[in-house]
Amino acid sequence: MRNIRAVIKWLVLAAGGLLALFIFLGVGGVQVPWPPTEITHQKPSADFIGREYRVISSISAYAWNDYPDKTKIRSFSLLPRPGVRNRFVSYVAPLQPGQRVRIVSAWRHLLLLGFNRYYGVTVPRGAAGRHPDHDASKLRWHP
């Protein structure tokens, strides 16, 4: 009977420790070594590819940099207000109501607590920000 209690106690402690580790890694953020997977041709994402959407509210394109090199832009994100402002954002360019945004690809990225899905979109030239040499196809839209 004593051995059973000791085993149960250690199992509960081990499960609690694993849960605490899982929460710590999930909240603290962990970079997952697996690259994003293109799901452009998989349902239901395939239904959205090629569609054009008109901007009807306040939305901005955020240029994410490779901190500490703020001039190297890694990607863009379309986010509604209030958006974000931190050291990883090089600049913000608001999109005008009435502008068109076309979805060109769909991606899935494995995170610790599930998948993050996002879409690659294109916008008219010059709408993605101050730098015309940045590829507007890198815009990411998080639904």
Summary of the structure (lengths in Angstrom):
residues: 143
radius of gyration: 21.0
end to end distance: 54.5
largest distance: 74.2
contacts: 343
relative contact order: 0.19
helix: 23%
strand: 39%
